[in-house]
């Protein structure tokens, strides 16, 4: 099931397709945070995350009170990556003008998945619509 029409907290999968025809498709467990409460909490207080977290709507993040460094990917409305940054705890990330969604993961994970500027990701939601 596609994500674009659904706006509820939940779980799903992040699908990253390589930019070349022979590149592997990577599927990552995903937590979806769309409510104000879930977006505000994000990864605060966690020591790790299995996969990634999608914050939507969001155009910027901070890492105050976080225990681990994280990768942050800013996505436009078509889920195309417009910027990727690694942030240490205690930092304030500047909002990105074109960003509508933000992906968070443990530092170093996104490079391994192929998440970089220009890549379009897909979100599949678990459960009923």
GICORJO-V317559 format. One record per helix or strand. SS is the DSSP state (hx for helix, st for strand). FROM is the first residue (numbers start at 0). LEN is the number of residues. If there is no record, write none. Layout:
ss: <SS,SS>
from: <FROM,FROM>
len: <LEN,LEN>
//
This chain:
ss: <st,st,st,hx,st,st,st,st,st,st,hx,st>
from: <1,9,24,35,51,61,69,79,91,100,108,119>
len: <1,8,9,6,5,1,6,8,1,6,5,6>
//
